[in-house]
Amino acid sequence: MEDCLFCKIIKGEIPCSKVYEDEEFLAFNDINPKAPIHILVIPKKHIESLAHLKEDDEKLMGKIYGVINKIAQEKGFKQDGYRLIVNCGKNGGQEVMHLHFHILAGKPLGEKII
């Protein structure tokens, strides 16, 4: 998607503070963090949201959890815990229409939502 912010970041057209990258995923620090550690993890394949997943995306979505776990281990917050958030669509709070996972960590995150 030529006008997608995250696709431009993936292509290197917009800089980011990379935390992790491989052939399928990119993770970077959020520019407007909501916690001491706020990392966005995105697939390099443009998928608009969870609602737009196709059957052939299942393996990719399984892998993203391994990437998140690896980041938590490498950044040293796996033991203390973290919150993982995925917003889906405008009513779900999604602002960039490219599937992304928020990792929040680095402090007690307050009340559980659910």
Secondary structure, DSSP 8 states (H G I E B T S, - for coil): -TT-HHHHHHTTSS---EEEE-SSEEEEE-SS-SSSEEEEEEESS----GGG--GGGHHHHHHHHHHHHHHHHHHT-TTT--EEE---SGGGT--SSS--EEEEESS---S---
